Amino acid sequence: MGSQKILLVEDEIILALAKAGVIKRLGYEVAIAHTGENAVMQALDDSAIGLILMDINLGKGIDGTETARRILSTRFIPIVFLTSHSEFLFFFVNIRTERSRSLIT
């Protein structure tokens, strides 16, 4: 399998490192962003990124839905939202873009 790059957006460092380790063991290259602002910058600057795993609650700064909105306004990249919140559908419904999107539950 060729190396494919995944951007993992997670504000909690320990969780990010644990998730990145699992992803690497599956044969993927991983970039980590700890803030929404940094994720936007990485996603738009690195054309090798083919998938984003996005936490919805990113602490201070912009949240995962706003981060996704900013990325998708410029570049289409599939985004899978990760959350422990039961109100996930509320967050998803608030994403407004002109591009197609899917919801996997």
Buried (B, 14 or more C-beta within 10 A) or exposed (E): EEEEBBBBBBBBEEEBEEBBEEBEEEEBBBBBBBBBBBBBBBBBEEEEBEBBBBBBBBEEBBBBBBBBBBBBEEEEBEBEBBBEEEEBEEBBEEBEEEEEEEEEE
